[in-house]
């Protein structure tokens, strides 16, 4: 399946479970921005992950595997989906918890 062929849904594709954040994510991002990113994440807009990770996420929604999205902390600056200026959101396979974290906190 071509990852670019799947567009983000208008409604959530999965439930995130409990939502938690690491100290680094809380320090780097405002709550409003984190909530906007979470809304994108549950709709299937995986942010700046590579095509392979996007396809893995699309499969994970139906297969019940872990889902990882990546967003720039400062949208005006580039993010490669890892490293500096990156916020990760990970939803566990059992959908019990979704975590906001910085890559270096993984």
Residue, then its C-alpha position, 0 to 999 in steps of 0.5 A: x500500500x502506498x502511504x501517500x494514498x491514505x489521507x487523514x480522517x475527519x474523525x478519529x481512527x482510534x482512541x488514544x487511551x490515557x494521555x501522559x507527557x514526559x517532563x521534556x515534552x511539557x517543557x518544550x510544548x504548550x498544552x494547546x499545541x500538544x492537543x492539536x498534535x494529538x487531534x492530528x495523531x488520532x485522525x491518522x495525520x502522522x506528521x513528519x514521519x518517513x513514508x515507511x513509518x507512515x505505512x506502518x502506522x496505517x497498518x497498526x491502526x487495524x492490526x493493533x500495533x503501536x503508533x508513532x507520530x512526529x511533529x515539529x515543536x516549532x512549526x516554523x523550523x524543520x523537523x526530520x521526525x527525530x532529533x531536535x525540534x521534534x515531538x513524538x506521540x506514541x500510542x501503545x498497541x493495546x491503546x491503553x496510553x498515549x505518551x508525548x515525549x521528546x526523542x531523547x527521552x525514549 
